[in-house]
Amino acid sequence: MDRQTATFVDLLLAILLPPLGVFLKYECQTEFWICVLLTLFGYLPGIIYAIWVIVR
């Protein structure tokens, strides 16, 4: 799987389950836990943060 395909899959997962998309890219680092907290506070902030982290 090339890099663009992997990023596309990560983005799709970030829209469905934001922490999962971040986890696949960063595992259990700080970005993942921030995404989990934002998703618990609201689904939309979790999605926005997950997409921002994956694209960055």
PyMOL Python script that loads the backbone (N, CA, C, O; Angstrom):
from pymol import cmd

cmd.read_pdbstr("""\
ATOM      1  N   MET A   1       0.850  -1.166   0.000  1.00  0.00           N
ATOM      2  CA  MET A   1       0.000   0.000   0.000  1.00  0.00           C
ATOM      3  C   MET A   1       0.900   1.233   0.000  1.00  0.00           C
ATOM      4  O   MET A   1       1.792   1.357   0.839  1.00  0.00           O
ATOM      5  N   ASP A   2       0.665   2.132  -0.931  1.00  0.00           N
ATOM      6  CA  ASP A   2       1.514   3.316  -0.985  1.00  0.00           C
ATOM      7  C   ASP A   2       1.059   4.346   0.046  1.00  0.00           C
ATOM      8  O   ASP A   2       0.027   4.180   0.695  1.00  0.00           O
ATOM      9  N   ARG A   3       1.833   5.393   0.182  1.00  0.00           N
ATOM     10  CA  ARG A   3       1.616   6.380   1.239  1.00  0.00           C
ATOM     11  C   ARG A   3       0.296   7.131   1.076  1.00  0.00           C
ATOM     12  O   ARG A   3      -0.381   7.405   2.067  1.00  0.00           O
ATOM     13  N   GLN A   4      -0.083   7.472  -0.172  1.00  0.00           N
ATOM     14  CA  GLN A   4      -1.333   8.194  -0.389  1.00  0.00           C
ATOM     15  C   GLN A   4      -2.541   7.347  -0.027  1.00  0.00           C
ATOM     16  O   GLN A   4      -3.517   7.852   0.526  1.00  0.00           O
ATOM     17  N   THR A   5      -2.476   6.085  -0.331  1.00  0.00           N
ATOM     18  CA  THR A   5      -3.582   5.189   0.015  1.00  0.00           C
ATOM     19  C   THR A   5      -3.687   5.045   1.528  1.00  0.00           C
ATOM     20  O   THR A   5      -4.787   5.050   2.081  1.00  0.00           O
ATOM     21  N   ALA A   6      -2.558   4.917   2.189  1.00  0.00           N
ATOM     22  CA  ALA A   6      -2.567   4.792   3.643  1.00  0.00           C
ATOM     23  C   ALA A   6      -3.132   6.057   4.288  1.00  0.00           C
ATOM     24  O   ALA A   6      -3.885   5.968   5.257  1.00  0.00           O
ATOM     25  N   THR A   7      -2.783   7.222   3.768  1.00  0.00           N
ATOM     26  CA  THR A   7      -3.310   8.469   4.305  1.00  0.00           C
ATOM     27  C   THR A   7      -4.813   8.556   4.070  1.00  0.00           C
ATOM     28  O   THR A   7      -5.551   9.013   4.944  1.00  0.00           O
ATOM     29  N   PHE A   8      -5.269   8.128   2.909  1.00  0.00           N
ATOM     30  CA  PHE A   8      -6.707   8.139   2.611  1.00  0.00           C
ATOM     31  C   PHE A   8      -7.461   7.237   3.580  1.00  0.00           C
ATOM     32  O   PHE A   8      -8.512   7.624   4.091  1.00  0.00           O
ATOM     33  N   VAL A   9      -6.946   6.056   3.834  1.00  0.00           N
ATOM     34  CA  VAL A   9      -7.582   5.124   4.766  1.00  0.00           C
ATOM     35  C   VAL A   9      -7.578   5.719   6.173  1.00  0.00           C
ATOM     36  O   VAL A   9      -8.578   5.624   6.883  1.00  0.00           O
ATOM     37  N   ASP A  10      -6.474   6.326   6.580  1.00  0.00           N
ATOM     38  CA  ASP A  10      -6.410   6.971   7.894  1.00  0.00           C
ATOM     39  C   ASP A  10      -7.446   8.080   8.013  1.00  0.00           C
ATOM     40  O   ASP A  10      -8.075   8.227   9.060  1.00  0.00           O
ATOM     41  N   LEU A  11      -7.630   8.859   6.958  1.00  0.00           N
ATOM     42  CA  LEU A  11      -8.620   9.935   6.986  1.00  0.00           C
ATOM     43  C   LEU A  11     -10.044   9.387   7.079  1.00  0.00           C
ATOM     44  O   LEU A  11     -10.873   9.932   7.808  1.00  0.00           O
ATOM     45  N   LEU A  12     -10.326   8.330   6.354  1.00  0.00           N
ATOM     46  CA  LEU A  12     -11.658   7.717   6.452  1.00  0.00           C
ATOM     47  C   LEU A  12     -11.924   7.208   7.869  1.00  0.00           C
ATOM     48  O   LEU A  12     -13.012   7.397   8.412  1.00  0.00           O
ATOM     49  N   LEU A  13     -10.933   6.569   8.451  1.00  0.00           N
ATOM     50  CA  LEU A  13     -11.086   6.085   9.822  1.00  0.00           C
ATOM     51  C   LEU A  13     -11.203   7.241  10.806  1.00  0.00           C
ATOM     52  O   LEU A  13     -11.910   7.133  11.808  1.00  0.00           O
ATOM     53  N   ALA A  14     -10.513   8.350  10.528  1.00  0.00           N
ATOM     54  CA  ALA A  14     -10.583   9.518  11.402  1.00  0.00           C
ATOM     55  C   ALA A  14     -11.976  10.132  11.390  1.00  0.00           C
ATOM     56  O   ALA A  14     -12.403  10.716  12.385  1.00  0.00           O
ATOM     57  N   ILE A  15     -12.681  10.006  10.284  1.00  0.00           N
ATOM     58  CA  ILE A  15     -14.042  10.533  10.223  1.00  0.00           C
ATOM     59  C   ILE A  15     -15.005   9.597  10.954  1.00  0.00           C
ATOM     60  O   ILE A  15     -15.918  10.063  11.637  1.00  0.00           O
ATOM     61  N   LEU A  16     -14.815   8.306  10.819  1.00  0.00           N
ATOM     62  CA  LEU A  16     -15.699   7.342  11.482  1.00  0.00           C
ATOM     63  C   LEU A  16     -15.402   7.217  12.973  1.00  0.00           C
ATOM     64  O   LEU A  16     -16.306   7.332  13.801  1.00  0.00           O
ATOM     65  N   LEU A  17     -14.150   6.985  13.311  1.00  0.00           N
ATOM     66  CA  LEU A  17     -13.700   6.854  14.694  1.00  0.00           C
ATOM     67  C   LEU A  17     -12.386   7.631  14.844  1.00  0.00           C
ATOM     68  O   LEU A  17     -11.311   7.081  14.604  1.00  0.00           O
ATOM     69  N   PRO A  18     -12.467   8.888  15.233  1.00  0.00           N
ATOM     70  CA  PRO A  18     -11.274   9.736  15.250  1.00  0.00           C
ATOM     71  C   PRO A  18     -10.058   9.148  15.979  1.00  0.00           C
ATOM     72  O   PRO A  18      -8.958   9.195  15.428  1.00  0.00           O
ATOM     73  N   PRO A  19     -10.204   8.598  17.189  1.00  0.00           N
ATOM     74  CA  PRO A  19      -9.009   8.055  17.850  1.00  0.00           C
ATOM     75  C   PRO A  19      -8.353   6.899  17.095  1.00  0.00           C
ATOM     76  O   PRO A  19      -7.137   6.722  17.170  1.00  0.00           O
ATOM     77  N   LEU A  20      -9.149   6.114  16.370  1.00  0.00           N
ATOM     78  CA  LEU A  20      -8.584   4.983  15.633  1.00  0.00           C
ATOM     79  C   LEU A  20      -7.670   5.454  14.513  1.00  0.00           C
ATOM     80  O   LEU A  20      -6.595   4.889  14.311  1.00  0.00           O
ATOM     81  N   GLY A  21      -8.085   6.482  13.783  1.00  0.00           N
ATOM     82  CA  GLY A  21      -7.241   7.014  12.717  1.00  0.00           C
ATOM     83  C   GLY A  21      -5.922   7.550  13.243  1.00  0.00           C
ATOM     84  O   GLY A  21      -4.876   7.351  12.625  1.00  0.00           O
ATOM     85  N   VAL A  22      -5.968   8.230  14.386  1.00  0.00           N
ATOM     86  CA  VAL A  22      -4.743   8.770  14.993  1.00  0.00           C
ATOM     87  C   VAL A  22      -3.899   7.636  15.558  1.00  0.00           C
ATOM     88  O   VAL A  22      -2.672   7.675  15.468  1.00  0.00           O
ATOM     89  N   PHE A  23      -4.538   6.634  16.137  1.00  0.00           N
ATOM     90  CA  PHE A  23      -3.801   5.510  16.711  1.00  0.00           C
ATOM     91  C   PHE A  23      -2.987   4.769  15.646  1.00  0.00           C
ATOM     92  O   PHE A  23      -1.847   4.375  15.894  1.00  0.00           O
ATOM     93  N   LEU A  24      -3.575   4.583  14.467  1.00  0.00           N
ATOM     94  CA  LEU A  24      -2.864   3.861  13.414  1.00  0.00           C
ATOM     95  C   LEU A  24      -1.620   4.612  12.945  1.00  0.00           C
ATOM     96  O   LEU A  24      -0.676   3.999  12.447  1.00  0.00           O
ATOM     97  N   LYS A  25      -1.616   5.926  13.099  1.00  0.00           N
ATOM     98  CA  LYS A  25      -0.471   6.702  12.651  1.00  0.00           C
ATOM     99  C   LYS A  25       0.550   6.934  13.769  1.00  0.00           C
ATOM    100  O   LYS A  25       1.756   6.887  13.526  1.00  0.00           O
ATOM    101  N   TYR A  26       0.070   7.185  14.989  1.00  0.00           N
ATOM    102  CA  TYR A  26       0.966   7.569  16.081  1.00  0.00           C
ATOM    103  C   TYR A  26       1.008   6.590  17.243  1.00  0.00           C
ATOM    104  O   TYR A  26       1.786   6.789  18.176  1.00  0.00           O
ATOM    105  N   GLU A  27       0.203   5.550  17.216  1.00  0.00           N
ATOM    106  CA  GLU A  27       0.068   4.584  18.310  1.00  0.00           C
ATOM    107  C   GLU A  27      -0.338   5.306  19.590  1.00  0.00           C
ATOM    108  O   GLU A  27      -1.183   6.199  19.521  1.00  0.00           O
ATOM    109  N   CYS A  28       0.209   4.973  20.740  1.00  0.00           N
ATOM    110  CA  CYS A  28      -0.254   5.551  22.018  1.00  0.00           C
ATOM    111  C   CYS A  28       0.566   6.760  22.439  1.00  0.00           C
ATOM    112  O   CYS A  28       0.940   6.876  23.606  1.00  0.00           O
ATOM    113  N   GLN A  29       0.844   7.639  21.530  1.00  0.00           N
ATOM    114  CA  GLN A  29       1.554   8.863  21.876  1.00  0.00           C
ATOM    115  C   GLN A  29       0.553   9.929  22.308  1.00  0.00           C
ATOM    116  O   GLN A  29      -0.649   9.671  22.365  1.00  0.00           O
ATOM    117  N   THR A  30       1.039  11.098  22.604  1.00  0.00           N
ATOM    118  CA  THR A  30       0.213  12.186  23.111  1.00  0.00           C
ATOM    119  C   THR A  30      -0.924  12.548  22.158  1.00  0.00           C
ATOM    120  O   THR A  30      -2.028  12.856  22.607  1.00  0.00           O
ATOM    121  N   GLU A  31      -0.670  12.514  20.862  1.00  0.00           N
ATOM    122  CA  GLU A  31      -1.705  12.874  19.890  1.00  0.00           C
ATOM    123  C   GLU A  31      -2.941  11.987  20.032  1.00  0.00           C
ATOM    124  O   GLU A  31      -4.073  12.460  19.920  1.00  0.00           O
ATOM    125  N   PHE A  32      -2.714  10.710  20.276  1.00  0.00           N
ATOM    126  CA  PHE A  32      -3.821   9.776  20.439  1.00  0.00           C
ATOM    127  C   PHE A  32      -4.670  10.136  21.650  1.00  0.00           C
ATOM    128  O   PHE A  32      -5.897  10.161  21.553  1.00  0.00           O
ATOM    129  N   TRP A  33      -4.050  10.412  22.773  1.00  0.00           N
ATOM    130  CA  TRP A  33      -4.794  10.699  23.998  1.00  0.00           C
ATOM    131  C   TRP A  33      -5.524  12.034  23.915  1.00  0.00           C
ATOM    132  O   TRP A  33      -6.617  12.178  24.462  1.00  0.00           O
ATOM    133  N   ILE A  34      -4.926  13.015  23.233  1.00  0.00           N
ATOM    134  CA  ILE A  34      -5.626  14.277  23.019  1.00  0.00           C
ATOM    135  C   ILE A  34      -6.864  14.038  22.169  1.00  0.00           C
ATOM    136  O   ILE A  34      -7.924  14.602  22.438  1.00  0.00           O
ATOM    137  N   CYS A  35      -6.734  13.217  21.162  1.00  0.00           N
ATOM    138  CA  CYS A  35      -7.870  12.903  20.294  1.00  0.00           C
ATOM    139  C   CYS A  35      -8.963  12.170  21.062  1.00  0.00           C
ATOM    140  O   CYS A  35     -10.146  12.429  20.843  1.00  0.00           O
ATOM    141  N   VAL A  36      -8.594  11.275  21.941  1.00  0.00           N
ATOM    142  CA  VAL A  36      -9.590  10.563  22.752  1.00  0.00           C
ATOM    143  C   VAL A  36     -10.360  11.554  23.625  1.00  0.00           C
ATOM    144  O   VAL A  36     -11.587  11.489  23.698  1.00  0.00           O
ATOM    145  N   LEU A  37      -9.653  12.464  24.282  1.00  0.00           N
ATOM    146  CA  LEU A  37     -10.317  13.451  25.131  1.00  0.00           C
ATOM    147  C   LEU A  37     -11.237  14.364  24.330  1.00  0.00           C
ATOM    148  O   LEU A  37     -12.368  14.622  24.741  1.00  0.00           O
ATOM    149  N   LEU A  38     -10.760  14.850  23.194  1.00  0.00           N
ATOM    150  CA  LEU A  38     -11.592  15.719  22.373  1.00  0.00           C
ATOM    151  C   LEU A  38     -12.825  14.986  21.851  1.00  0.00           C
ATOM    152  O   LEU A  38     -13.899  15.577  21.743  1.00  0.00           O
ATOM    153  N   THR A  39     -12.678  13.719  21.530  1.00  0.00           N
ATOM    154  CA  THR A  39     -13.819  12.935  21.054  1.00  0.00           C
ATOM    155  C   THR A  39     -14.827  12.713  22.180  1.00  0.00           C
ATOM    156  O   THR A  39     -16.034  12.700  21.940  1.00  0.00           O
ATOM    157  N   LEU A  40     -14.338  12.538  23.403  1.00  0.00           N
ATOM    158  CA  LEU A  40     -15.257  12.385  24.530  1.00  0.00           C
ATOM    159  C   LEU A  40     -16.012  13.680  24.808  1.00  0.00           C
ATOM    160  O   LEU A  40     -17.180  13.638  25.193  1.00  0.00           O
ATOM    161  N   PHE A  41     -15.364  14.831  24.620  1.00  0.00           N
ATOM    162  CA  PHE A  41     -16.026  16.121  24.829  1.00  0.00           C
ATOM    163  C   PHE A  41     -16.998  16.449  23.709  1.00  0.00           C
ATOM    164  O   PHE A  41     -17.976  17.167  23.919  1.00  0.00           O
ATOM    165  N   GLY A  42     -16.737  15.937  22.548  1.00  0.00           N
ATOM    166  CA  GLY A  42     -17.619  16.174  21.412  1.00  0.00           C
ATOM    167  C   GLY A  42     -17.063  15.488  20.192  1.00  0.00           C
ATOM    168  O   GLY A  42     -15.855  15.506  19.954  1.00  0.00           O
ATOM    169  N   TYR A  43     -17.930  14.889  19.425  1.00  0.00           N
ATOM    170  CA  TYR A  43     -17.482  14.109  18.275  1.00  0.00           C
ATOM    171  C   TYR A  43     -16.796  14.986  17.230  1.00  0.00           C
ATOM    172  O   TYR A  43     -15.778  14.590  16.664  1.00  0.00           O
ATOM    173  N   LEU A  44     -17.340  16.167  16.971  1.00  0.00           N
ATOM    174  CA  LEU A  44     -16.797  17.059  15.947  1.00  0.00           C
ATOM    175  C   LEU A  44     -15.390  17.564  16.286  1.00  0.00           C
ATOM    176  O   LEU A  44     -14.530  17.558  15.405  1.00  0.00           O
ATOM    177  N   PRO A  45     -15.114  18.001  17.526  1.00  0.00           N
ATOM    178  CA  PRO A  45     -13.722  18.393  17.831  1.00  0.00           C
ATOM    179  C   PRO A  45     -12.731  17.244  17.652  1.00  0.00           C
ATOM    180  O   PRO A  45     -11.590  17.466  17.244  1.00  0.00           O
ATOM    181  N   GLY A  46     -13.161  16.021  17.954  1.00  0.00           N
ATOM    182  CA  GLY A  46     -12.294  14.864  17.755  1.00  0.00           C
ATOM    183  C   GLY A  46     -11.982  14.635  16.287  1.00  0.00           C
ATOM    184  O   GLY A  46     -10.848  14.315  15.931  1.00  0.00           O
ATOM    185  N   ILE A  47     -12.991  14.798  15.430  1.00  0.00           N
ATOM    186  CA  ILE A  47     -12.783  14.624  13.989  1.00  0.00           C
ATOM    187  C   ILE A  47     -11.843  15.696  13.452  1.00  0.00           C
ATOM    188  O   ILE A  47     -10.914  15.394  12.703  1.00  0.00           O
ATOM    189  N   ILE A  48     -12.082  16.942  13.831  1.00  0.00           N
ATOM    190  CA  ILE A  48     -11.241  18.047  13.344  1.00  0.00           C
ATOM    191  C   ILE A  48      -9.794  17.844  13.764  1.00  0.00           C
ATOM    192  O   ILE A  48      -8.882  18.001  12.951  1.00  0.00           O
ATOM    193  N   TYR A  49      -9.580  17.499  15.017  1.00  0.00           N
ATOM    194  CA  TYR A  49      -8.216  17.285  15.497  1.00  0.00           C
ATOM    195  C   TYR A  49      -7.567  16.087  14.802  1.00  0.00           C
ATOM    196  O   TYR A  49      -6.397  16.156  14.425  1.00  0.00           O
ATOM    197  N   ALA A  50      -8.296  15.010  14.629  1.00  0.00           N
ATOM    198  CA  ALA A  50      -7.742  13.811  13.997  1.00  0.00           C
ATOM    199  C   ALA A  50      -7.318  14.105  12.558  1.00  0.00           C
ATOM    200  O   ALA A  50      -6.240  13.691  12.131  1.00  0.00           O
ATOM    201  N   ILE A  51      -8.158  14.813  11.815  1.00  0.00           N
ATOM    202  CA  ILE A  51      -7.805  15.145  10.436  1.00  0.00           C
ATOM    203  C   ILE A  51      -6.597  16.063  10.394  1.00  0.00           C
ATOM    204  O   ILE A  51      -5.713  15.901   9.553  1.00  0.00           O
ATOM    205  N   TRP A  52      -6.562  17.026  11.302  1.00  0.00           N
ATOM    206  CA  TRP A  52      -5.424  17.956  11.348  1.00  0.00           C
ATOM    207  C   TRP A  52      -4.113  17.219  11.659  1.00  0.00           C
ATOM    208  O   TRP A  52      -3.083  17.498  11.046  1.00  0.00           O
ATOM    209  N   VAL A  53      -4.154  16.285  12.603  1.00  0.00           N
ATOM    210  CA  VAL A  53      -2.956  15.542  12.993  1.00  0.00           C
ATOM    211  C   VAL A  53      -2.494  14.625  11.848  1.00  0.00           C
ATOM    212  O   VAL A  53      -1.294  14.509  11.596  1.00  0.00           O
ATOM    213  N   ILE A  54      -3.416  13.992  11.173  1.00  0.00           N
ATOM    214  CA  ILE A  54      -3.052  13.047  10.114  1.00  0.00           C
ATOM    215  C   ILE A  54      -2.482  13.782   8.904  1.00  0.00           C
ATOM    216  O   ILE A  54      -1.508  13.326   8.305  1.00  0.00           O
ATOM    217  N   VAL A  55      -3.077  14.910   8.542  1.00  0.00           N
ATOM    218  CA  VAL A  55      -2.630  15.643   7.360  1.00  0.00           C
ATOM    219  C   VAL A  55      -1.311  16.379   7.607  1.00  0.00           C
ATOM    220  O   VAL A  55      -0.502  16.545   6.694  1.00  0.00           O
ATOM    221  N   ARG A  56      -1.106  16.812   8.837  1.00  0.00           N
ATOM    222  CA  ARG A  56       0.099  17.597   9.173  1.00  0.00           C
ATOM    223  C   ARG A  56       1.335  16.846   8.951  1.00  0.00           C
ATOM    224  O   ARG A  56       2.425  17.368   9.187  1.00  0.00           O
TER     225      ARG A  56
END
""", "prot")
cmd.dss("prot")
cmd.show_as("cartoon", "prot")
cmd.util.cbc("prot")
cmd.orient("prot")
